[in-house]
Amino acid sequence: MIKLRAVKIAIAASLLASLFTHIASADPDHDFSNVDCNDEKIRGLLLETYNEIKSNSDSPTVIDTYDQTTVTGGKNKLICHGIYEFSDGDKLNMTYKLYKNSIGQFISSFDPDTDN
């Protein structure tokens, strides 16, 4: 179960990095202050992209993401927290973080809650 969660987290991190890096590459500075992490369109994009990345592996797919809250949104920074449900019945509470490092590159991290 722990190895499966690690795979899910790695895939989720890749998903979100590619999604937000694409946004960032088109606009070096981006204002995320109006992003609603629980917006159906954003959740739909996350599900679709996650499952496309996963298509070359045997990992379970994400079937739902919900109760997403925008913890912080601003210039070059976004933090979201919510639940991801997988096709194997597993659910993970995770926090997504997007920010710029000191050389201007967007960095993404996806961290599961310690009580999962």
Backbone hydrogen bonds, N-H to C=O, Kabsch-Sander energy under -0.5 kcal/mol:
donor,donor_aa,acceptor,acceptor_aa,energy
5,R,1,M,-2.2
6,A,2,I,-2.1
7,V,3,K,-2.1
8,K,4,L,-2.5
9,I,5,R,-2.6
10,A,6,A,-2.3
11,I,7,V,-2.6
12,A,8,K,-2.6
13,A,9,I,-2.5
14,S,10,A,-2.1
15,L,11,I,-2.6
16,L,12,A,-2.5
17,A,13,A,-2.3
18,S,14,S,-2.4
19,L,15,L,-2.3
20,F,16,L,-2.6
21,T,17,A,-2.4
22,H,18,S,-1.6
23,I,19,L,-1.3
24,A,20,F,-2.6
25,S,21,T,-3.0
26,A,22,H,-1.2
27,D,23,I,-1.0
32,F,30,H,-0.7
32,F,74,G,-2.7
35,V,32,F,-1.6
37,C,35,V,-0.7
39,D,36,D,-2.1
43,R,39,D,-2.6
44,G,40,E,-2.6
45,L,41,K,-2.3
46,L,42,I,-2.4
47,L,43,R,-2.4
48,E,44,G,-2.7
49,T,45,L,-2.6
50,Y,46,L,-2.4
51,N,47,L,-2.5
52,E,48,E,-1.8
53,I,49,T,-2.2
54,K,50,Y,-2.2
55,S,51,N,-0.8
56,N,53,I,-0.8
57,S,54,K,-2.5
63,I,61,T,-0.5
63,I,85,E,-2.6
64,D,85,E,-1.4
66,Y,83,I,-2.0
69,T,81,H,-2.9
71,V,69,T,-0.9
71,V,79,I,-2.2
72,T,79,I,-1.5
74,G,77,K,-2.5
76,N,30,H,-3.8
77,K,74,G,-1.4
78,L,98,L,-2.4
79,I,72,T,-3.0
80,C,96,Y,-2.2
81,H,69,T,-2.1
82,G,94,M,-2.2
83,I,66,Y,-2.7
84,Y,92,L,-2.7
85,E,64,D,-3.2
86,F,90,D,-3.1
87,S,61,T,-2.8
89,G,86,F,-2.3
92,L,84,Y,-2.6
94,M,82,G,-2.7
94,M,92,L,-0.6
95,T,111,D,-2.7
96,Y,80,C,-3.1
97,K,109,S,-2.8
98,L,78,L,-2.6
99,Y,107,I,-2.1
100,K,76,N,-0.6
101,N,105,Q,-2.6
104,G,101,N,-1.8
107,I,99,Y,-3.7
109,S,97,K,-2.3
111,D,95,T,-2.8
113,D,93,N,-3.0
116,N,113,D,-1.4
